[in-house]
Amino acid sequence: MTASVTPGPTPSVIERRLAIPDHLSPFQVLGENDQALAALEDVVPDTDVTVRGHEVTLRGTEEAVRRAEHIVRTIIGIAASGQAVTAEAVQRAADLQGDERRTDQRLEQVLSQAVLSARGRTIRPKTLGQKQYVDAIEQNTVTFGIGPAGTGKTYLAVAVGVHMLLTKQVNRIILTRPAVEAGERLGFLPGSLNEKIDPYLRPLYDALHDMLDPESIPRLMAAGTIEVAPLAYMRGRTLNDAFIILDEAQNTTPEQMKMFLTRLGFNSTMVVTGDVTQVDLPGDQRSGLRVVEQVLGGVDDIAFCRLTSRDVVRHRLVASIVEAYGRWEVGSGNREQRRHGSRRTGEGR
């Protein structure tokens, strides 16, 4: 005897029409080669989207149409703000819709904030978390940006620093990182101390070259306007009128973190960035970034911003990798095991 299965109710299909404003062309809203339209169908697969003239018709289940309508209104807003509509913008709109950090900010408001215009392009936050991070840097004396690889922690901080330098809000930029293996491997490398340390500082140089004329960087460094140096060089100094970035701060000890933070001088801004899941400190040393919020949480004029996989702006697969490792670490209790493994193999650099 075969049991019969009673099918559930078929979801009702609804239709909604949206008008593209007359001052915009459908090409501006749909993106080059209709890439926004194709991306919309990918992120909301249960919706049929058609465009005729200045009218967009959405047809599907009520939930799917609601999501698609939100995204279409968002990309219309992006086009109206003068920005190019891309497949990435559609994906960001979908991500923002489900972001639990979302307040009343629309994506076009997030994307419209220009941090720096340089070398023929404009650097902007691309996610809500990135906008909150940039806002925190601009509103606080010390900001901690904590999150996984690819979330723009260092790049956006450098962009804010360059903007403040070019607008004469500060007189210099100081970029520093801990060279955690200085006593273990660098001694075997050829060259001077600066040449040995250079690989650790290279990501900071790369960001500067994206934002400034490469020919001007040696001149600015020679004048002391831009300084890129290992963390050990900060000891004993007072840093006034400066924008100071400590990168890879998960590889500081609590004592080094205290040393760095107490270098703060007058009219200076500090940004500390790092990823607490990629600690390379030897032995059982504690990470200064892991304990600093316990010490300084709640102190006025100090902000802690936590970026997540939602804020990854590299290849979309990077966000999936970050999420997968997070699930694995929580589920298996292997966070410390992975930390020591990454130190031995060099993974995560």
Disulfide bonds with the S-S distance in Angstrom:
none
